[in-house]
Structure formats: structure tokens, C-alpha cells
Amino acid sequence: MSDHHLSAVPEHVAIIMDGNGRWAKQRGLPRTMGHRKGVESVRDIVRAAGDAHIKYLTLFAFSSENWRRPESEITDLMGLLRTFIRRDLADLHRENVRIRIIGDRENLRGDLLPLLLEAEETTRANTALTLVIAFNYGSRDEIARVAARLAADVAAGRMRPEDIDAEAINARLDTAGIPDPDLIIRTSGEERLSNFLLWQAAYSELMFVPEYWPDFNRDLFFKALEKYAARDRRFGGLSKTLVAGS
């Protein structure tokens, strides 16, 4: 399916990649196989986003709550992330994709932080799609870290309490410099944001699709983009059709 069919392309799409474990269970496979198949979907959707001329694609890879999962599953997920960066970084770099990491960088295990920093640094000057990977990310944690930074700035006399506004918060978020998502997609039929981009999602279009993430492919992604193009985004104002008819 071609991007030429799209009347409006979102600048920023964010995806909650949900359902790897249930996909595997349905097939009598271990959860790890679901995560491995999920990585193939990541590759497919990153390419599709580039083809659709989307500027930013944010993927919820690992939440700050995911550390509660069984140790064996966490080890496998970390291994997949390492493999993805080592195997795919060169290809992404060649395709002019920039990588940004959002999330809490404190206390990350072993070589994970250097690997993530290397991916960011290697691709820093790239100008096509920006692939934002939310890793060890939780939106409430992000907002709490912003509040602590603002409090420190006020205490140090670098700013006054009355200077704290939405712009000051935006500038200190992990996503500073990245536009808010126009569209947030969640796979697997669950209909909630699960502590993902809560501040940034204020005016995002939300789309919940029934397919598990390993089954979410290029065609389904373009179908979601077509549905998005048909929506009337008002940002708290009046519908374009209402304004036109007034």
C-alpha cells in the first residue's frame, strides 16, 4: 500500500507494542518467542513509517514497570534490545534514521546505557525519520523528574516560581524538541495508555487495534494512518466543518 493514498500524514506516531506474550501463548510457544517475533514487527513498521514520510516514530519498548516481570523474561528482552542495536544500527544509520532514547537512564544494567548512547551518538546528524525508543520509561516518573529539576532551578535562583509554565515543563521532558504525538496506536485490544506519554498525549488521536504486536504489519499500519487521515482534529476548538458552515 502506498503513502500516496493518505490525505493527511501524522508528523509523529507513537505505538504501545502490546501482546507479544499472548501471541506466543495462543500458539503454545514460550513468551520469548513472542518478543522475538515482535522485533520483526519493529523492523517492518520502522520501514513503513519511513515510506509514509512520518517524521517521528516512538515505540514503547520497555516500561519502568516491566522490571517486575520474571528475571528470565527481562534477560531475554535485554538480549533482544542488544541484538537489535548491534544488528540494525548500521542499517538504520545508512537509511538516515536518527535514534533518540527516552526514559530514566539511572541504574541501567551493564553495557545497556553505553549501547543506547552509542546508538544516539552515531545517528545524531541523521535527518530522515527520528526513531524514539522509550526504554525504562514511565510517564509519571518523567513528570516527577521534571518537577524535581524545576524545584532545583527555583531553589538555585535560576528561575522564579511564576516562570513555570507548560513551555518550561516541555523543555525539561525526555521528549524535549520532539513534537507531541499526533496519533497513538496500541495493539492487542487493550484500551489504555499504561503510563505512556501522558503529558504529551493531551491532544493525540488514540487508536486501539485488536491485533497482537507480532501480527501488526505494514498493511495494518497504513490502515491506521488512513483512519487517522479521516479524523477531524480540533485541539479544543471547533470542527473545520462547523466553522465552514457558520
C-alpha positions as CSV (number, residue, x, y, z in Angstrom):
1,M,0.0,0.0,0.0
2,S,1.4,3.4,-0.9
3,D,1.6,6.6,1.2
4,H,0.0,8.4,-1.8
5,H,-3.4,7.3,-0.6
6,L,-3.0,9.3,2.6
7,S,-4.7,12.7,2.6
8,A,-3.0,13.7,5.9
9,V,0.1,12.1,7.3
10,P,0.8,12.5,11.0
11,E,4.1,14.1,11.9
12,H,4.6,11.9,15.0
13,V,3.1,8.4,15.6
14,A,3.7,6.6,18.9
15,I,3.0,2.9,19.4
16,I,2.4,0.8,22.5
17,M,3.6,-2.6,21.3
18,D,1.4,-4.9,23.3
19,G,0.5,-8.6,23.1
20,N,3.8,-10.4,22.5
21,G,3.2,-12.8,25.4
22,R,-0.4,-13.5,24.4
23,W,0.6,-14.1,20.8
24,A,3.0,-16.8,21.9
25,K,0.6,-18.3,24.4
26,Q,-2.1,-18.6,21.7
27,R,0.4,-20.7,19.7
28,G,1.7,-22.8,22.6
29,L,5.1,-21.1,22.4
30,P,7.2,-19.6,25.2
31,R,6.8,-15.8,25.8
32,T,10.3,-15.2,24.5
33,M,9.2,-16.3,21.0
34,G,6.6,-13.6,21.1
35,H,9.2,-11.0,21.9
36,R,11.4,-12.3,19.1
37,K,8.6,-12.1,16.5
38,G,7.8,-8.7,17.9
39,V,11.3,-7.5,16.9
40,E,10.4,-8.4,13.3
41,S,7.3,-6.2,13.5
42,V,9.5,-3.3,14.7
43,R,11.7,-3.6,11.6
44,D,8.6,-3.7,9.4
45,I,6.9,-0.7,11.0
46,V,10.1,1.4,11.1
47,R,10.4,0.9,7.3
48,A,6.7,1.6,6.7
49,A,6.9,4.8,8.8
50,G,9.9,6.0,6.6
51,D,7.9,5.2,3.5
52,A,4.9,7.2,4.7
53,H,7.2,10.2,5.4
54,I,6.4,10.2,9.1
55,K,9.0,12.4,10.9
56,Y,8.9,10.8,14.3
57,L,8.0,7.2,15.4
58,T,8.0,6.5,19.1
59,L,8.0,2.8,20.3
60,F,7.2,1.8,23.9
61,A,9.9,-0.8,24.2
62,F,10.3,-1.3,28.0
63,S,8.4,0.5,30.8
64,S,9.8,1.2,34.2
65,E,7.1,-1.2,35.5
66,N,8.4,-4.1,33.3
67,W,11.2,-4.8,35.8
68,R,8.5,-6.7,37.8
69,R,8.4,-9.4,35.2
70,P,10.2,-12.7,35.7
71,E,14.0,-12.4,35.6
72,S,14.3,-14.8,32.7
73,E,12.0,-12.7,30.5
74,I,13.8,-9.5,31.4
75,T,17.1,-11.1,30.5
76,D,15.7,-12.2,27.1
77,L,14.2,-8.7,26.4
78,M,17.6,-7.0,27.2
79,G,19.3,-9.5,24.9
80,L,16.8,-8.7,22.1
81,L,17.5,-5.0,22.6
82,R,21.2,-5.5,22.4
83,T,20.8,-7.6,19.3
84,F,18.5,-5.1,17.7
85,I,21.0,-2.2,18.3
86,R,24.1,-4.3,17.2
87,R,22.4,-5.8,14.1
88,D,20.1,-2.9,13.0
89,L,22.1,0.2,13.9
90,A,24.2,0.2,10.8
91,D,21.1,-0.3,8.5
92,L,19.2,2.5,10.3
93,H,22.2,4.8,10.1
94,R,22.5,4.1,6.4
95,E,18.8,4.9,5.9
96,N,19.4,8.3,7.6
97,V,17.3,7.4,10.7
98,R,18.1,9.2,13.9
99,I,17.6,7.4,17.2
100,R,16.5,9.1,20.4
101,I,16.2,7.3,23.7
102,I,13.6,8.5,26.3
103,G,13.3,7.1,29.9
104,D,15.2,7.0,33.1
105,R,18.9,6.3,32.4
106,E,19.9,5.8,36.0
107,N,20.9,2.2,37.2
108,L,20.7,0.6,33.8
109,R,22.4,-2.8,33.7
110,G,25.9,-3.4,32.4
111,D,26.5,-2.4,28.8
112,L,22.9,-1.2,28.1
113,L,23.5,2.5,28.7
114,P,26.7,2.7,26.6
115,L,24.9,0.8,23.8
116,L,21.9,3.2,23.9
117,L,24.2,6.3,24.0
118,E,26.2,4.9,21.1
119,A,23.0,4.5,19.0
120,E,22.1,8.1,19.8
121,E,25.5,9.5,19.1
122,T,26.1,7.5,15.8
123,T,22.8,8.7,14.3
124,R,22.7,12.3,15.8
125,A,23.1,14.1,12.5
126,N,20.6,12.0,10.5
127,T,17.7,13.9,9.1
128,A,15.0,11.4,7.9
129,L,12.8,9.5,10.4
130,T,13.6,10.0,14.1
131,L,13.0,6.7,15.9
132,V,12.3,7.4,19.5
133,I,12.8,4.3,21.8
134,A,11.0,4.6,25.2
135,F,13.2,2.4,27.4
136,N,12.9,2.2,31.2
137,Y,10.2,4.8,30.6
138,G,7.2,5.7,32.7
139,S,5.4,9.0,32.2
140,R,4.7,9.8,35.9
141,D,8.4,9.2,36.6
142,E,9.3,11.5,33.7
143,I,7.0,14.3,35.1
144,A,8.3,13.8,38.6
145,R,11.9,14.2,37.3
146,V,10.8,17.4,35.6
147,A,9.2,18.7,38.8
148,A,12.5,18.0,40.7
149,R,14.5,19.8,38.1
150,L,12.2,22.8,38.2
151,A,12.3,22.9,42.1
152,A,16.1,22.8,41.9
153,D,16.2,25.7,39.4
154,V,13.9,27.8,41.6
155,A,15.9,27.0,44.7
156,A,19.1,28.0,43.0
157,G,17.6,31.2,41.8
158,R,17.8,30.3,38.1
159,M,14.0,30.9,37.7
160,R,11.0,32.2,39.6
161,P,8.0,30.0,40.5
162,E,5.8,32.2,38.3
163,D,8.0,31.3,35.3
164,I,6.9,27.7,35.5
165,D,4.5,27.1,32.6
166,A,3.8,24.4,30.0
167,E,6.8,25.6,28.0
168,A,9.1,25.2,30.9
169,I,7.8,21.7,31.5
170,N,8.1,20.8,27.8
171,A,11.7,21.9,27.7
172,R,12.6,19.5,30.5
173,L,10.7,16.4,29.4
174,D,12.7,13.5,27.9
175,T,10.9,14.4,24.6
176,A,12.2,18.0,24.6
177,G,12.4,19.1,21.0
178,I,10.1,16.4,19.7
179,P,6.5,17.4,18.8
180,D,3.7,15.8,20.7
181,P,2.3,12.6,19.0
182,D,-0.5,13.2,16.6
183,L,-1.5,9.5,16.8
184,I,-1.0,6.9,19.5
185,I,-1.7,3.3,18.5
186,R,-2.0,0.4,21.0
187,T,-2.1,-3.2,19.7
188,S,-3.7,-6.2,21.4
189,G,-7.1,-4.8,22.0
190,E,-6.2,-3.2,25.4
191,E,-7.6,0.4,25.7
192,R,-5.4,2.4,28.0
193,L,-2.2,4.4,27.9
194,S,-0.4,2.5,30.6
195,N,1.7,5.4,31.8
196,F,2.9,6.3,28.3
197,L,3.4,9.9,27.2
198,L,0.6,11.2,29.5
199,W,1.7,14.9,29.2
200,Q,2.4,14.7,25.5
201,A,-0.8,12.8,24.7
202,A,-3.1,15.8,25.7
203,Y,-4.4,16.1,22.1
204,S,-3.3,12.9,20.5
205,E,-5.7,10.8,18.5
206,L,-5.9,7.4,20.1
207,M,-6.4,4.1,18.2
208,F,-6.8,0.7,19.7
209,V,-6.4,-2.2,17.3
210,P,-7.2,-5.9,18.2
211,E,-4.1,-7.5,16.6
212,Y,-1.2,-8.6,18.8
213,W,2.0,-6.7,18.1
214,P,3.8,-9.7,16.3
215,D,0.8,-9.7,13.8
216,F,0.9,-5.9,13.3
217,N,2.3,-5.3,9.9
218,R,2.8,-2.7,7.2
219,D,-0.8,-3.1,5.8
220,L,-2.4,-2.7,9.3
221,F,-0.1,0.3,9.9
222,F,-1.3,2.1,6.7
223,K,-4.9,1.2,7.6
224,A,-4.4,3.0,10.9
225,L,-2.9,6.0,9.1
226,E,-5.9,6.1,6.7
227,K,-8.3,6.1,9.7
228,Y,-6.2,8.9,11.2
229,A,-6.5,10.9,8.0
230,A,-10.3,10.7,8.2
231,R,-10.5,12.2,11.7
232,D,-11.2,15.8,12.4
233,R,-8.7,17.2,14.9
234,R,-9.9,20.2,16.8
235,F,-7.4,20.8,19.6
236,G,-10.2,22.1,21.8
237,G,-11.6,24.4,19.0
238,L,-14.5,24.0,16.6
239,S,-14.7,21.4,13.9
240,K,-13.5,22.6,10.5
241,T,-16.9,21.6,9.1
242,L,-18.7,23.6,11.8
243,V,-16.5,26.7,11.2
244,A,-17.0,26.4,7.4
245,G,-20.8,26.2,7.8
246,S,-21.1,29.1,10.4
